Amino acid sequence: MCRVLSLTSLLVGSGKSVVASLVVDEIRYQAEGKKGIPLAFFFCDRTSRQEQLASSSVIYRALLRQLLESCQARAPDYLHSIYRRYKGRRPPTDTDCLSAAVDIINESGGMVAIVFDALDECDLKLRTSLLAGFQHLLSKCKGGLKIFISSRRERDIVDVLAEQPSASTCMVAMRNAHDICTYVTRQVSKDFELNRFPSWFVPIQGQIVEGLLSKSQGM
């Protein structure tokens, strides 16, 4: 079974989450009336960064809970042991969560999907940790694991995925230059119509658009 780590590069704020949600919906749709493909997903929300993106452990625990439910699996004994020992005062570590995820995925015996939306919303330290965790899952799972990541094409993310030795790496580059150009041109024209620019700016309207496009850097 080919294990695919996909990177979708889209216009920030207006596409990545839509694509990721369509992937989740499609997996769920295919599962209707069947045993279904176990699925875990996580959508980053920059508005709740301090709570949601506080650490990789928070994200791993969220994915682990979903894997336990969708795979209809029992939590490994060592997770129960951690809970009994600390009476819930110390949550499982990254290593605990990743080890449990590997056990659950391997015991499922079939395909398992993980969808992670907007990896670029995480700061560099967090996404480095997450990428290492995804690499660990792909290297330890026996087969059938598919991970779909939506993100802008940040260099550190592209470099890690391009060097995946244990998985086929599929990078889908959604060309967004045309969309950005269309949006900027329309917005600038609207601003001129609403007299938000001095009248003497009219002759350089094209230069304003070109300047904004050159500074956008795909964002």
N, C-alpha and C positions, 0 to 999 in steps of 0.2 A: 504494500500500500504506500503510495507516494505521500510524503508529508510535506505540505506546502506552507511556507511562511510568506504571506502576501503583503505588499506595501502599496497602499493607494495614496497617491499624492493629489490633493485637491485644494481648491481655493479655501483658505482658512475661514471658518465660520459659516460656510454656505455649501457644504457638500459632503465632508467626511462622515459626519454622523448620519446623514441620509443614506449613504452607501452602506455603512456598517449596519444600520437598522434594517435595510433591505436584505442583507446577508442573513441576519438573525431571523427575519420573517420567512425567508426562503427555506432555511433549515427546518424551522418549525412547520412550515407548510408541507414539506416533504415527509415529515414525521407523522402527519395526520393519518390515522387508520393503520399505522405500522408500529413496530416497537420503537422506532424513532432513533435519531442520533443524539446521544448525550451532548448537551451544550452548556457552556458557561460564557458569560459576556460581561464586559465592563465598559461603561461610557464615562469618559472624563468630563468633569464640569469645572471650568476655571473659576466660576463664581463661588464655589465652595472649596477652594484649593486647600485651605488650612485643615479642613475636616476630612475631605475625601482623598486628597493626595498627600496626606501627611507622611506616609511611609509606604514602602512596598508591602509590608506585612498586612496593612489594611486591605490592600488590593488582593493579595494572595488569599486572605481569609474569605473575602467576598467570592472569589472564583472557586475556592475549595467548597464552600457551602453549596454553591450551585452544582458542582460536580457530584457531590454526595447525593443531592436530591435527584438530579437528572440520570445518574447512573444507578440510582436506587441501591446505593452501597452503604455499608456500615463504616463509620469512622474507624481507622486503624487503632489497635489497642494502645499504641504509644501516645496517641492524642488523648485518649481517655485517661491514661496514666498521668499526663501533664495536668489535665484538669483536676484530677483527684489530688495530686500532690500540692497544687497551688490554689485549689478551691476557686478557680476562675480568676484569681488575682493577676496571673501572668498569662497573656495570650500566647498562642503558638508562634514560634519564630518563623522567619522566612524558610529556613531549612526544614522545620517541621512541616510547614504547609506544602512545600515543593515535594518532599518525600511522600507525604500522604497523597498528593495529586498523582505522582508517578504510580503508586500502588493501585489507586482507584482506576486510572486509565488502563493500566496493564491488565487488571482483573476484569475489566469490562469486555475484553476480547474482541472489540470491534472499533469502528471509527468514533472518535470523540472530537468535537470542535470547540475552539476557544476564539471568541471575537473580542478584540480590544480596540476601542475607538479613541482616536486623537492622542496617540502616544506623544506627539509633539507638545501637548498641553502640559506635560510633566517637565519639571526642571531637569537639568542635565544629570545630576546625581541620581534622581529617582529613575529616569528612563534607562540609565546605564544599568542600574540594579535589575530593572524589569527585563531588559534585553538579555541579561545574564541568566535570569530565571527561565525565560522562554527557551534559551539555548540548552539549559539543563534539562528541561522537559523533553525537548526533541531528541536529546542524546540518550536519555534513560528510558523513554517509552519505546516499547517493542515495535510499534507500528500503528497506523490508523489515526494518529493525532494530526489535526490540521489547525493551524493558527492563522487567523486573518487579522492584520493590523492596518488601521487607517491612520495616515499621518501626512503632514507636509514632509517634503524630502529634505529633512535635516541631515547634514553630512554624517554625523555620528551614527544615526539610525541606518542610513543607506550602507555605510561601511560594514556594520555588524551583519546585516542581512546578506550582503553580497558575499561574505566570507563563510556562510553556513556550510560546513562540510558534510553534515548528516541529513540535509534536507534539500529538496528541490526548491530553489528560491525564485519566486515569481514576482517581479516588480511591475506594477501596472501604473504607468505614468499618464495621468489624465491631463491633457494639455489644457491649461487654464489661461494662457496668455491672451487668447482672443476674448475670453469672458472678462478678464480684467480690463482690457482695452475698451470693450463695449461699455462696461460699468463706469469707468473713469470719464469717458467721453460724454456719456449721458449726464453724469453728475455735474461736470463742469458746465455743460450747456445749460442745465437747469439753473445753476448758480448765476450765470450771466442773465438768464431770463428774469430771475428774481432780483436783479440789480445788486447782487452780493459782491460784484467786482466793479471797480471804477470804470467808466466808459472808455478811458484811454487804454484799458487792458484788452479791449476787443481785438486789436491787431495781433496780439501775442497769445490768443486763446490756444492755438495749436501748440505753441511752445510750453504753455502751462500743462497741457495734457501729456506732452512728451516728458516733461520733467517729473510729473507724478508717476508715469509708467516706469521711468528709469530708476526711481527710488522704491518702487513697490516690491521688487525682488520676489515676485511670485506670491505675495501675500495679499 
